Amino acid sequence: MRWASDNRYSIVFGSWVASMGAAFAMVSRSPMNTAQKLVQARVYAQGLTMAVVIASLALEGADMKAARSEGKDGKVTSAIKQKRRLTDADQWMDMVEAEEERMKEREARKI
C-alpha cells in the first residue's frame, strides 16, 4: 500500500501502456482497418486508465485522512507539507538541470 502511494503516477502511466497493448491485441482480431483498431484500443485503454486514476485519487484521500488524523487541529501536519515541498522542489531542480544540459548541448553543436 505504501509503495503504491509513493509510486502512484508511475502506476497510472504503466497501466496505460499495458492496457493500450492489451486492448490493441484484443482489437487486432477484429475486421477493421488499422486506424479504427488504434482508436478502439485507445478508448478501452482510456477507460482502464480512468479507473486507475480514480483508485489513485482514493489513495490520495486516504493519505490526506491519515495526515489529518495525525494533526491535532484537523489540518495536514507540517511534516507532510514539508515533504511535499521538498518533493516539488526536487522535481523543479531536476527539470531545471535537464533544461540546462539541453541548452549546453545545443551550444556545443553550434560551435
N, C-alpha and C positions, 0 to 999 in steps of 0.2 A: 504494500500500500504506500509506504514511504517512497520507494523507488518510483512508482507511478506518479506520485505527486511531484517529485523532483524533475521527472522527465516527461511531463505531460505533452509538451509541444513536439518533442521527437516522436512520441507515440502517435499523435494526430497525423504527423507527416508520414510516418511509416505505415500507418493503417491506410492512408490514402493511396500510397504507392502499391501496397499489397492488394487493396480492393480494386484498384484500376487494372492490375494484372489479372486478378481472378475474374473480374467482370468481363474483360476482353476475351479471356479464354472461354468463358461461358457463352458469350455472344458470338464468338467466331464461328460457331457451328451453324448459325442462322443464315438463311439465304438472303443476305443484304450486301450492298457494296461496302467497301472499307470505311468510307466516311460515316455512313449510317451506323456501322458497328462501333466506331470510336465514340460517336455521340451517345449511343445506347450504353456503352460501357461507362462513360463519364457520368451519366445520370445515376447508374447503380452505385458507382464509387462515391458520388456526391452524397447519396443517401446514407451510406455507411459512415462516411466521414462526419456527417452531421450528428449521427448517433454517438460517435467517439467524442466529438466536441461537447455534446451535452453531458456525457459522462465526465469529461474534463472539468466542466463547469460545476458538476456535483462535487468533484474533489476540491475545487477551489472553495466552494461553500463550506465543505467540511473543515478545510484549513482555517477559514475565517471564523467558523464557530468555535473551533478548538482554541484559536488565538484569543477570542473574546472571553472564553471561559477561564483562560489563564489570567486575564486582566481583571482587576477588581472593579473597575468602573464600566465594564462592558465595551471598552474600546480595544482596538488592536494594540498589543503591547509594543513598547518601544524597541524591544529586541527584534520582533518580527519586522517592524518598519525599517530598522537599521539594516537587516538582512536584505530586504527588498531594495533599499537604496544602493547597497554595495553591489548587488546583482545587476541593477540597472547601470550603475557607473562602470562596472566591469564590461558590460556589453558595449557601452558607448566607447570606452577606451579601445576595445578590440576593433570596433568599426573605424575609429579614427586611425589606428595603426595600419589597418588594411588599406585604407584610402591613401595614406602617406606612402606606403610601399608601392601602390599602383602609380602614384604621381612620380616617384623616383624612377620606376621602370620606364615610364613614358619619356622622361627627360633623358634617360640613358640611351634610349632608342634614337632620339633626335640627334644626339651627338655623333 
